[in-house]
Amino acid sequence: MRQRRISTILYGMSAPPTSPVRRVHPVDEVLPIPKLATYGFQHVVAFYAGAVVVPIIIANAIDLPHQDLVKLITADLFTCGVASIIQSVGFWKIGVRLPLLQGVAFAGVSPVIAIGLSHGGGTPSLLYVYGAVIVAGLFTILIAPIFTKLLQFFPPVVTGTLITIIGLCLVPVGAGDAVTNPRTGEHDPTNIRWLLYALGTIAIIVAIQRVFSGFMATIAVLIGLVVGCVVAYGLGDMSFAKVDEASVIGFTEPFVFGMPKFDFVACLTMIIVLMITSVESTGSTLATGEIVGKRIKAAQIGNVLRADGLATVIGGIFNSFPYTAFSENVGLVRLTRVKSRWVVAAAGVVMIVLGFLPKVAAVVSAVPSPVLGGAALTLFATVAVVGIQTLGKVDFTDHRNLIIVTTSLALALWVTSYPDVAESMPSGVDLIFGSGISIGAVAAIVLNIVFFHTGSHGPRVAGGGSITLHEVNAMTRERFTEVFGHVVQDVPWVIDRAYEHRPFADTAALRDAFQDAVLTGSSEQQMELLNAFHDLGAEDETGRALAVDHVSLSNLDERDHNVVVELASAYREHFGFPLIICARETERFDRVLKNGWSRMDNSPATERAYALIEAAKIANYRFSDLVADANPIASARLSRLNELH
């Protein structure tokens, strides 16, 4: 039975199909028009509240007149529709062709407000915003092909910090609306009436989330806004007087407020925002690929970001803001199990139609500030929680990560609490201190580069084969751990045992110290080491193998990769630790699989011993990659190459 299973997996010896018709993947399935319309409208409903909140908050913050707010809302909806069609339908190398609905990025809200206020606020300040948006969009298109290589500068410690900062810095914006008198537009925090509107809206959102699940929970914010508006209208605190002034049908033409203007620091700030949203888009794409059963490769991430960049450029032209995938709609795909990208394209068409209806936008713009503030508080707090979840992946026992997070958070909250500090800065630099998000982003990115990508902490240590025995014997325990940690999956007890054998007489003694440590540990320690390895075939967000030893498995097609994942999952379920194979000694894919399946018949004790031997082999190869003279033949070649320089 086992051999039959292996043969079927390796060589596909199932009966050939009797029909030449190729099955359409659910992602590419075109549903009947009634279903397309129904499911597409469902996506719009789930998306609508988050989409319209952004232009309303920005307009309130930079003091735009009502008629300009209506233009922002219609422009936002129109561009969201165009962006969603570009991403889901795609053309050339633009668009990932997955059910990804695009919306205005929350990450851009605070920087947009900062740019607007630094240029005097009001409608004229939007010209500097749109100039920065267009430049950032073009930059994203240009770096899309190489973005996966830039992800090393945006690890979880950076992205988690930035997303947390974005959420925390936006909360005061929502809080400001929550205490605003909807009749006068003035802050009135002592009036219990406005407080009750905000708290009531929050209570409704929480109640919906508690009582309902599924689609109803997805639209909790929208329901909270609607109920809050109904109550406010009944109590005379919501007016539709300006709705009559809006046209039933209209279109916000490109550059309606004037030609864009360009400010270097504003453009740089918006580029940083787009880098953050690019990381978010990468995560959303991988999550969607997992939901719909499509393996995402590095080239497709480039397609996603080209679409994001193009949508952002279009946003700048059509009077809107940066765009990214909406996570709420990614969750809706999982919830409904409707995987067709054409459903999102249909939602895009609905949004384009809404973009031609100024009167609908005018109704939305009439939402009372306290009701809007209550909804905004929940949305922005959710953003902060996503950042905290991302930081959960960070190793805070490494003091460098701790410094990056604490310093960036401190600077961001300092500037958020006392925004006037920007006035003491030189011209040009002041905009970096103009918002907590901008200074927090700069701090996190720069500190990550300083601590992890420069000097002796940089890439040379991680892969060079250039560490000499003399350098090893002179290392402190901390430096020894930093240099050799990856050899044994950063398991502390192995590194500590090896370090205790210093000084090493030669590289053989150094190698033996690691191997002896691995093979003589207690049962609990050995299990800790085995569980520190990645599953066979596991990949990071770029589609590359998490273990460098498994790089040969990164180039498999989707079918073969799924077979590897199936094997790894079955093995872990059976033995309780990951399947460890020294892939460098097994070049052929079928032999790797045969090795893995054959080991499933071992007893737990036998397999643990086998896995430890494989772990020791992997450590041996990594050691040779790292230490000069560990492999005499390779070292001799390296010496001859050095003599040529």
C-alpha positions in Angstrom: 0.0 0.0 0.0 2.8 2.4 0.9 4.7 1.7 -2.3 1.5 2.2 -4.3 0.9 5.6 -2.6 4.5 6.7 -3.3 4.3 5.7 -6.9 1.0 7.5 -7.4 2.4 10.7 -5.8 5.8 10.6 -7.6 4.8 9.6 -11.0 1.1 10.4 -11.2 0.1 6.9 -12.2 -3.6 7.5 -11.9 -5.9 6.7 -14.8 -5.7 9.2 -17.6 -8.7 11.4 -18.0 -11.3 10.3 -20.6 -12.1 13.8 -21.7 -9.7 16.4 -23.1 -11.7 19.2 -21.5 -9.5 21.1 -19.0 -11.2 22.0 -15.7 -11.5 25.7 -15.0 -9.9 26.8 -11.7 -12.5 28.3 -9.4 -10.6 31.6 -9.5 -11.2 31.9 -13.2 -14.8 30.7 -13.2 -17.2 33.1 -14.7 -20.5 32.8 -12.8 -23.9 33.6 -14.3 -24.7 37.3 -14.3 -27.3 37.1 -11.4 -24.7 35.4 -9.1 -22.0 37.8 -10.2 -24.2 40.8 -9.4 -25.3 39.3 -6.0 -21.8 38.3 -4.8 -20.3 41.5 -6.2 -22.8 43.7 -4.3 -22.0 41.7 -1.2 -18.3 42.7 -1.5 -19.3 46.3 -2.0 -21.4 46.3 1.2 -18.5 44.7 3.2 -16.1 47.3 1.8 -18.3 50.4 1.8 -17.9 51.7 5.3 -14.1 51.5 5.3 -13.9 53.1 1.9 -16.0 56.2 2.6 -14.6 56.8 6.1 -11.2 57.7 4.8 -12.1 60.7 2.6 -14.5 62.0 5.2 -11.9 61.9 8.0 -9.3 63.6 5.7 -11.7 66.3 4.7 -12.7 67.0 8.3 -9.0 67.1 9.3 -7.8 69.6 6.7 -11.1 71.6 6.7 -12.4 71.0 3.2 -15.8 72.5 2.2 -18.7 70.2 1.8 -18.8 70.2 -2.0 -15.2 69.1 -2.1 -15.9 66.3 0.3 -18.6 65.0 -2.1 -16.0 65.1 -4.9 -13.5 63.1 -2.8 -16.1 60.4 -2.0 -17.2 60.0 -5.7 -13.5 60.0 -6.8 -12.6 57.5 -4.2 -15.4 55.0 -5.2 -14.7 55.4 -8.9 -11.0 54.8 -8.4 -11.6 51.9 -6.1 -13.7 50.3 -8.8 -11.0 50.8 -11.5 -8.3 49.5 -9.1 -10.2 46.4 -8.3 -10.8 45.6 -11.9 -7.1 46.1 -12.7 -6.1 43.8 -9.8 -8.6 41.0 -10.4 -8.8 41.0 -14.2 -5.3 42.1 -15.0 -3.4 42.7 -18.2 0.2 42.1 -19.2 2.2 42.0 -16.0 -0.2 44.2 -14.0 -2.7 42.6 -11.6 -2.4 39.2 -9.8 -5.8 37.9 -11.2 -7.1 36.9 -7.8 -10.3 38.0 -6.0 -8.6 41.0 -4.4 -10.7 44.1 -3.9 -8.8 47.4 -3.7 -9.5 50.3 -1.4 -7.8 53.4 0.0 -5.0 52.4 2.5 -5.5 53.4 6.1 -1.8 53.8 6.3 -2.0 56.9 4.2 -4.5 58.8 6.2 -2.3 60.4 8.8 0.5 61.3 6.3 -2.1 62.8 3.9 -3.4 64.9 6.8 0.1 65.9 7.8 1.0 66.9 4.2 -2.3 68.9 3.9 -1.9 70.8 7.2 1.8 71.6 6.5 0.7 73.3 3.3 -2.0 75.4 4.9 -4.9 73.0 4.8 -8.0 73.5 2.7 -8.5 72.6 -0.9 -5.1 74.0 -2.2 -3.2 71.7 0.1 -4.6 68.7 -1.8 -2.4 69.6 -4.8 0.7 68.6 -2.7 -1.0 65.4 -1.6 -1.8 64.4 -5.1 1.7 65.2 -6.3 3.1 62.9 -3.6 0.6 60.2 -4.4 1.5 60.2 -8.1 5.2 60.0 -7.4 4.8 57.2 -4.8 2.6 55.2 -7.3 5.3 55.6 -10.0 8.0 54.5 -7.6 6.0 51.4 -6.6 5.6 50.4 -10.3 9.4 50.8 -10.8 10.4 48.8 -7.7 7.7 46.1 -8.2 10.1 43.6 -10.0 12.6 43.7 -7.2 10.4 44.3 -4.2 10.7 40.7 -2.9 14.5 41.4 -2.6 13.6 44.5 -0.5 11.5 42.6 1.9 14.6 41.9 4.0 14.3 45.6 5.0 10.7 45.1 6.1 10.8 42.1 8.5 8.0 41.7 11.1 9.8 43.9 13.6 9.5 46.8 11.1 6.1 46.1 9.6 4.5 45.2 13.0 5.9 48.4 14.5 4.7 50.6 11.6 1.2 49.1 11.5 0.9 49.5 15.3 2.0 53.1 15.0 -0.5 53.7 12.2 -3.3 52.4 14.3 -2.3 54.3 17.5 -1.6 57.6 15.7 -5.0 57.4 13.9 -7.0 56.8 17.1 -6.7 60.6 18.1 -8.1 61.5 14.7 -11.2 59.3 15.3 -11.4 60.7 18.9 -11.5 64.2 17.6 -14.5 63.4 15.4 -16.1 61.6 18.4 -16.2 64.9 20.4 -17.2 67.2 17.6 -20.5 69.1 17.6 -22.1 68.0 14.3 -24.0 71.3 14.1 -21.0 73.7 14.5 -18.1 71.5 13.6 -16.3 72.6 16.8 -14.8 70.3 19.3 -17.0 70.0 22.4 -15.6 67.2 24.6 -17.7 68.2 27.6 -21.1 67.6 25.9 -22.4 64.1 26.9 -24.6 64.1 23.8 -21.7 63.6 21.4 -20.1 61.1 23.7 -23.2 59.0 23.7 -23.4 59.0 19.9 -19.8 57.7 19.7 -20.2 55.2 22.5 -23.6 54.1 21.0 -22.0 53.5 17.6 -19.2 51.5 19.2 -21.7 49.5 21.3 -23.7 48.6 18.2 -20.6 47.4 16.4 -19.5 45.3 19.3 -23.0 43.8 19.7 -23.2 42.8 16.1 -19.8 41.2 16.3 -20.9 39.3 19.5 -24.3 38.2 18.4 -23.7 37.4 14.7 -21.0 35.7 12.7 -20.2 35.4 9.1 -21.3 38.2 6.7 -23.2 40.1 9.3 -20.1 40.4 11.4 -18.2 41.6 8.4 -20.5 44.6 7.9 -20.7 45.5 11.6 -19.2 48.9 11.1 -21.6 49.7 8.3 -24.5 48.7 10.5 -23.2 50.8 13.3 -23.0 53.9 11.1 -26.5 53.4 9.7 -28.1 52.9 13.1 -26.1 55.9 14.5 -27.3 58.0 11.7 -30.9 57.0 12.1 -30.8 57.9 15.8 -29.1 61.2 15.1 -31.6 62.1 12.4 -34.5 61.3 14.7 -33.0 63.6 17.4 -32.3 66.4 14.9 -28.6 66.1 14.8 -28.3 65.0 11.2 -29.2 67.2 8.3 -29.7 66.4 4.6 -30.0 70.0 3.6 -26.9 69.9 1.4 -28.0 66.7 -0.3 -30.4 68.7 -2.5 -27.5 70.7 -3.8 -25.7 67.7 -5.2 -26.4 66.4 -8.8 -28.0 63.1 -9.2 -25.5 62.1 -11.8 -22.0 63.6 -12.3 -18.3 62.8 -12.7 -15.3 64.2 -10.9 -12.9 64.9 -13.7 -9.1 64.4 -13.4 -7.2 67.2 -11.6 -10.5 68.8 -10.6 -8.7 70.9 -7.9 -5.8 71.9 -10.1 -2.5 70.5 -11.3 -0.5 68.6 -8.7 2.4 70.2 -6.9 5.5 68.4 -5.7 7.3 68.6 -2.4 10.4 66.3 -1.8 9.7 65.4 1.8 6.0 64.9 1.1 6.9 62.5 -1.8 9.4 60.7 0.4 6.8 60.3 3.2 4.2 58.9 0.7 6.8 56.5 -0.7 7.4 55.1 2.8 3.6 54.7 3.1 3.5 52.7 -0.2 6.4 50.5 1.0 4.3 49.6 4.1 1.2 49.0 2.0 3.3 46.9 -0.4 4.2 44.6 2.5 0.5 44.4 3.5 -0.5 43.7 -0.1 2.1 40.9 -0.2 0.5 39.3 2.9 -3.0 39.7 1.6 -2.1 38.1 -1.7 -0.5 35.1 0.0 -3.5 34.8 2.2 -5.9 34.9 -0.7 -3.7 32.5 -2.7 -4.0 30.1 0.2 -7.8 30.5 0.4 -8.4 29.9 -3.3 -5.8 27.2 -3.7 -3.3 29.1 -5.9 0.4 29.1 -5.2 1.8 32.6 -5.3 5.3 33.1 -6.6 7.7 36.1 -6.5 6.8 37.2 -10.1 3.1 37.4 -9.1 3.9 39.7 -6.1 5.5 42.0 -8.7 2.2 41.9 -10.6 0.3 42.8 -7.5 2.5 45.8 -6.7 2.4 47.1 -10.3 -1.4 47.1 -10.0 -1.2 48.9 -6.6 1.2 51.4 -8.1 -0.9 52.0 -11.2 -4.0 52.3 -9.1 -2.3 54.9 -6.8 -1.2 56.9 -9.9 -4.7 56.8 -11.2 -5.9 57.9 -7.7 -3.6 60.9 -7.8 -4.9 61.9 -11.2 -8.5 61.3 -10.3 -8.3 63.1 -6.9 -7.9 60.1 -4.6 -5.3 58.5 -2.4 -3.0 55.4 -2.2 -4.6 51.9 -2.8 -4.1 48.5 -1.4 -6.0 45.2 -0.9 -8.9 45.4 1.7 -8.4 42.7 4.3 -12.1 42.6 5.1 -12.8 41.3 1.6 -10.1 38.7 1.8 -11.9 37.4 4.8 -15.2 37.5 2.9 -13.7 35.2 0.2 -12.9 32.7 3.0 -16.3 33.1 4.5 -18.4 32.7 1.3 -16.0 30.3 -0.5 -16.8 32.1 -3.7 -13.3 32.2 -5.3 -14.0 33.7 -8.7 -12.0 36.9 -9.4 -14.8 38.0 -11.7 -17.0 38.6 -8.6 -14.5 41.2 -7.5 -14.5 42.6 -11.0 -18.3 42.9 -10.8 -17.9 44.7 -7.5 -15.5 47.1 -9.2 -18.2 47.9 -11.8 -20.7 48.6 -9.0 -18.2 51.0 -7.4 -17.6 52.8 -10.7 -21.3 53.3 -11.0 -21.5 54.7 -7.4 -18.7 57.1 -8.4 -21.1 58.7 -10.9 -23.7 59.4 -8.2 -22.8 62.6 -6.3 -26.2 62.6 -4.5 -25.4 59.2 -2.9 -22.0 60.7 -1.8 -23.7 63.7 -0.4 -25.9 61.5 1.8 -22.8 59.7 3.1 -21.0 63.0 3.8 -23.9 64.0 6.1 -22.9 61.4 8.7 -22.6 63.2 12.0 -19.1 63.6 13.3 -19.6 61.7 16.6 -21.1 58.7 14.8 -18.2 58.7 12.3 -15.8 59.1 15.2 -17.1 56.0 17.0 -16.8 53.9 13.9 -13.4 55.3 13.1 -12.1 54.5 16.6 -13.0 50.8 16.1 -11.4 50.7 12.7 -8.2 52.3 13.7 -7.9 50.3 16.9 -8.2 47.2 14.7 -5.3 48.4 12.7 -3.2 48.7 15.8 -4.2 45.1 16.9 -3.0 43.8 13.5 0.3 45.4 14.1 0.5 43.8 17.6 -0.2 40.4 16.0 2.6 40.9 13.6 5.0 41.8 16.4 4.0 38.5 18.0 6.3 36.9 15.4 9.3 38.9 16.6 12.0 37.5 18.9 12.2 40.0 21.7 15.0 38.1 23.4 17.2 39.8 20.8 17.7 43.2 22.3 18.1 44.8 18.8 14.4 44.1 18.0 13.4 45.5 21.4 15.3 48.8 20.7 13.8 49.1 17.2 10.2 48.8 18.5 10.6 50.9 21.7 12.5 53.7 20.0 10.1 53.9 17.0 7.0 53.8 19.2 8.4 56.4 21.6 9.2 58.9 18.7 5.9 58.3 17.0 3.8 58.8 20.2 5.9 61.8 21.2 5.2 63.6 17.9 1.5 62.5 18.0 1.2 64.0 21.5 3.1 67.2 20.8 2.9 67.9 17.0 4.3 71.4 17.5 7.8 69.9 17.8 7.9 70.0 14.0 8.1 73.8 14.1 11.6 73.6 15.6 12.9 71.5 12.7 14.7 72.9 9.6 12.6 73.3 6.5 12.2 70.1 4.7 12.9 67.9 7.7 9.9 69.3 9.6 7.4 67.1 7.6 9.2 64.0 8.8 8.3 65.2 12.3 4.9 66.3 11.1 3.2 63.1 12.0 3.9 60.2 14.3 3.6 57.8 11.4 6.3 59.5 9.3 8.9 59.7 12.2 8.0 56.2 13.4 8.5 54.8 9.9 11.8 56.5 9.4 13.1 55.3 12.8 12.0 51.7 12.4 13.5 51.3 8.9 16.8 53.1 9.7 17.3 51.2 12.9 16.6 47.9 11.3 19.3 48.7 8.7 21.7 49.8 11.3 21.3 46.8 13.5 20.8 44.0 11.0 22.3 45.2 7.6 25.5 47.1 8.3 28.9 46.4 9.7 29.7 43.0 11.3 26.0 42.4 11.8 25.3 42.4 8.1 25.1 39.7 5.4 28.7 38.7 5.4 28.4 36.9 8.7 25.3 35.1 7.5 26.8 33.4 4.4 30.4 34.1 3.8 32.7 31.1 4.4 35.2 33.7 5.5 35.3 33.4 9.3 38.7 32.3 10.5 39.5 30.1 13.5 41.3 33.0 15.1 38.2 35.1 14.9 36.1 32.4 16.4 38.4 31.9 19.4 38.4 35.6 20.0 34.6 35.9 20.0 32.4 36.7 23.0 29.6 34.4 23.8 27.1 36.9 22.4 29.1 37.2 19.1 29.5 33.5 18.9 25.8 33.0 19.2 25.1 35.6 16.6 27.5 34.1 14.1 26.8 30.4 14.6 23.1 30.5 15.7 21.7 29.7 12.2 23.9 26.5 12.0 21.7 24.9 14.6 18.4 26.8 14.1 19.4 29.3 16.9 18.8 26.7 19.6 20.6 28.2 22.7 21.7 25.0 24.4 23.5 23.7 21.4 25.4 27.0 20.9 26.2 27.2 24.6 27.7 23.7 24.7 29.8 24.3 21.7 31.1 27.6 23.0 32.3 25.9 26.2 34.9 23.9 24.2 36.8 27.1 23.4 39.6 27.6 22.4 39.4 25.3 19.4 42.6 23.8 18.2 41.4 23.6 14.6 38.2 23.7 12.5 37.7 20.0 13.0 37.5 20.6 16.8 35.0 23.4 16.2 32.9 21.2 14.0 33.0 18.3 16.4 31.9 20.6 19.2 28.6 21.3 17.4 28.0 17.7 16.4 28.7 16.4 19.9 26.4 18.9 21.4 23.6 17.9 19.0 24.0 14.2 19.6 24.5 14.2 23.3 21.7 16.4 24.4 18.8 15.2 26.6 15.6 13.9 25.0 13.8 17.2 25.8 16.7 19.2 24.3 16.8 17.1 21.2 13.1 17.5 20.6 13.5 21.3 21.0 16.2 21.2 18.3 14.0 19.1 15.9 11.0 21.4 16.4 13.1 24.4 15.6 13.4 23.3 11.9 11.0 24.5 9.3 8.6 22.1 7.6 9.9 20.7 4.3 8.7 23.0 1.5 7.7 25.9 3.9 8.1 29.3 2.2 8.2 32.9 3.3 6.1 35.7 1.9 8.3 36.0 -1.2 7.8 32.3 -2.2 11.4 31.4 -1.3 12.2 28.3 0.9 12.5 29.3 4.5 15.4 26.9 4.9 18.3 27.6 2.6 19.0 23.9 2.5 15.6 23.4 0.8 16.2 25.9 -2.0 16.0 23.2 -4.6 12.4 22.7 -3.6 11.5 26.3 -4.3 11.4 25.8 -8.1 8.7 23.1 -8.1 5.5 23.7 -9.9 2.3 24.0 -7.9 1.4 20.3 -8.0 4.8 19.0 -6.9 5.0 21.7 -4.2 1.6 20.6 -2.8 2.9 17.0 -2.7 5.8 18.1 -0.6 3.5 20.0 1.8 1.2 16.9 2.0 4.2 14.8 3.0 5.5 17.3 5.5 2.0 17.6 7.1 1.5 13.8 7.3 4.9 13.4 8.9 4.4 16.1 11.5 1.0 14.7 12.4 2.5 11.2 12.8 5.7 12.0 14.7 5.0 15.4 16.3 8.0 17.2 14.8 8.9 18.4 11.3 10.3 16.2 8.6 14.1 16.9 8.4 15.9 15.8 5.2 19.4 17.0 4.2 18.3 18.0 0.8 21.8 18.8 -0.4 22.5 15.1 -0.4 19.4 14.2 -2.4 19.3 16.1 -5.6 16.3 14.5 -7.2 12.8 15.5 -6.1 11.4 12.0 -6.3 14.1 10.7 -4.0 13.4 13.3 -1.4 9.8 12.2 -1.4 10.6 8.5 -1.4 13.0 9.1 1.6 10.3 10.9 3.5 7.4 8.4 2.9 9.7 5.5 3.7 10.5 7.0 7.1 6.8 7.0 8.0 7.1 3.3 8.9 9.9 3.9 11.5 9.1 3.7 15.2 9.1 7.1 17.0 12.5 6.4 18.7 14.1 5.2 15.5 12.8 8.2 13.6 14.0 10.7 16.2 17.5 9.3 15.9 17.3 9.4 12.1 16.1 13.0 12.2 18.9 14.0 14.5 21.4 12.6 12.1 19.8 14.6 9.3 20.0 17.7 11.5 23.7 17.1 12.1 24.3 16.7 8.4 22.5 20.0 7.7 24.5 21.7 10.5 27.7 20.3 8.9 27.0 21.8 5.5 26.1 25.2 7.1 29.3 25.1 9.0 31.3 24.5 5.9 29.5 27.4 4.2 30.5 29.7 7.1 34.0 28.8 8.3 37.1 29.3 6.3 39.2 26.0 6.1 36.2 23.9 7.1 36.4 22.4 3.6 40.1 22.2 2.6 39.3 21.9 -1.2 36.9 24.8 -1.2 39.3 26.9 0.9 42.2 26.2 -1.5 40.0 27.4 -4.4 39.1 30.5 -2.4 42.7 31.3 -1.7 43.6 31.0 -5.4 40.7 33.4 -6.3 42.0 35.8 -3.7 45.4 35.7 -5.2 44.0 37.0 -8.5 42.9 40.3 -7.0 
